[in-house]
Amino acid sequence: MNINSQTDSTETLDSKDISTSEASGLTPEQYQRKMQRRKEVQEQRLTQASKEKGLIIVNTGNGKGKTTAALGMVLRSLGHGYRVAIVQFIKGAWEPAEKAAVQHWTSAAPGEMPQLEFHAMGEGFTWETQDRERDIAKAKAAWEKALEFISNPDFRLVLLDEVNVALKLGYLDVEEVLAGLKQKPADSHVILTGRGAPTPLIEYADLVTEMTLVKHPFREQGIKAQPGIEF
């Protein structure tokens, strides 16, 4: 599946307006004029982009980095003081290092609510459990928990980690998930990660990024998963 990913305006300008080889052949004056034109186009686009909207964001594809990119947005939101929720659909059995890294935000003083809610609902990869009915039950329980956060206006960002895999395997119904996403407040964001995102979800989303696998150390070199990189 080839997805036309949305990029920010700066990346679009870089790819369309100038290449490395083109820039290297310009005189300093020509380069300055070209950069000035780029600046004018960029400023015009920023002026026109005045709307605000809570986004449905999908990170999919066979390449590495889907969850990692989503966690970058989680950290940004936490840095702004927003409340965030993470629900993991597949990787729960791993007790990942990410959970330890964000533990600071999962605790709160007496009488206060934590800034981050983290719920690891899965039991690991499907080939480990080898029990489809149990996997379906776990995925549905995770979705019910996710719905609590999606519909709660106190949470500015909700990350549904590996939910696309649950959809791909038929553990969750895509129409049910789309109906749940429509319950979110107008200014909140939801990120759905995992390979194999279904077409209806891609069409509904506001921002879709496909991670493309070019090389992987496990496949090409037999290098095992390493702490700090994969987990």
Long-range contacts (C-beta under 8 A, 24 or more apart in sequence): 1-199, 1-210, 2-210, 3-60, 3-61, 3-202, 3-208, 3-209, 3-210, 5-208, 5-209, 5-210, 6-206, 6-207, 6-208, 6-209, 9-42, 9-45, 9-46, 9-49, 10-42, 13-38, 13-41, 13-42, 17-41, 52-187, 53-186, 53-187, 53-206, 54-184, 54-185, 54-186, 54-187, 54-188, 54-189, 54-190, 55-189, 55-190, 55-205, 55-206, 55-207, 56-181, 56-189, 56-190, 56-192, 56-204, 56-205, 56-206, 56-207, 57-189, 57-190, 57-191, 57-192, 57-205, 57-206, 57-207, 57-208, 57-209, 58-164, 58-191, 58-192, 58-193, 58-197, 58-201, 58-202, 58-205, 58-207, 58-208, 58-209, 59-191, 59-192, 59-193, 59-194, 59-209, 59-211, 60-164, 60-193, 60-194, 60-195, 60-196, 60-197, 60-202, 60-208, 60-209, 60-210, 60-211, 61-195, 61-209, 61-210, 61-211, 61-212, 61-213, 62-195, 62-211, 62-212, 62-213, 63-210, 63-211, 63-212, 63-213, 63-214, 64-211, 64-213, 64-216, 65-211, 66-193, 66-194, 66-195, 66-211, 67-98, 67-161, 67-162, 67-193, 69-209, 69-211, 70-159, 70-161, 70-191, 70-193, 71-98, 71-159, 73-157, 73-159, 73-189, 73-191, 74-102, 74-116, 74-157, 74-159, 75-102, 77-156, 77-157, 77-189, 78-102, 78-105, 78-115, 78-116, 80-156, 81-115, 82-115, 82-155, 82-156, 82-157, 83-113, 83-115, 83-116, 83-117, 83-154, 83-155, 83-156, 84-115, 84-116, 84-117, 84-155, 84-156, 84-157, 84-158, 84-159, 85-116, 85-117, 85-118, 85-119, 85-146, 85-149, 85-155, 85-157, 85-158, 85-159, 86-116, 86-117, 86-118, 86-119, 86-158, 86-159, 86-161, 87-119, 87-121, 87-142, 87-145, 87-146, 87-149, 87-158, 87-159, 87-160, 87-161, 87-163, 88-119, 88-120, 88-121, 88-122, 88-142, 88-161, 88-162, 89-121, 89-122, 89-138, 89-139, 89-142, 89-143, 89-160, 89-161, 89-162, 89-163, 89-165, 89-166, 89-194, 90-122, 90-124, 90-125, 90-126, 90-161, 90-162, 90-165, 90-166, 90-194, 91-120, 91-122, 91-124, 91-125, 91-161, 91-162, 92-120, 92-121, 92-122, 92-123, 92-124, 92-138, 93-120, 93-122, 93-123, 93-124, 93-128, 94-120, 94-124, 94-231, 95-120, 96-120, 96-231, 97-227, 97-228, 97-231, 113-154, 117-149, 117-155, 119-145, 121-145, 122-162, 126-165, 126-169, 135-169, 135-171, 136-171, 139-166, 139-171, 139-172, 140-171, 140-172, 142-166, 143-172, 143-176, 143-177, 143-180, 146-180, 147-180, 147-183, 150-180, 150-181, 150-183, 150-184, 150-188, 150-190, 151-180, 151-183, 151-184, 151-185, 153-185, 153-188, 155-188, 156-187, 156-188, 156-189, 157-188, 157-189, 157-190, 157-191, 158-184, 158-188, 158-189, 158-190, 158-191, 159-190, 159-191, 159-193, 160-190, 160-191, 160-192, 160-193, 161-193, 161-194, 162-193, 162-194, 163-192, 163-193, 163-194, 164-192, 164-193, 164-194, 164-195, 164-196, 164-197, 164-198, 164-201, 165-194, 165-195, 165-196, 166-194, 167-194, 167-196, 167-197, 167-198, 167-201, 168-194, 168-195, 168-196, 168-197, 168-198, 174-198, 174-200, 174-201, 175-200, 177-201, 178-204
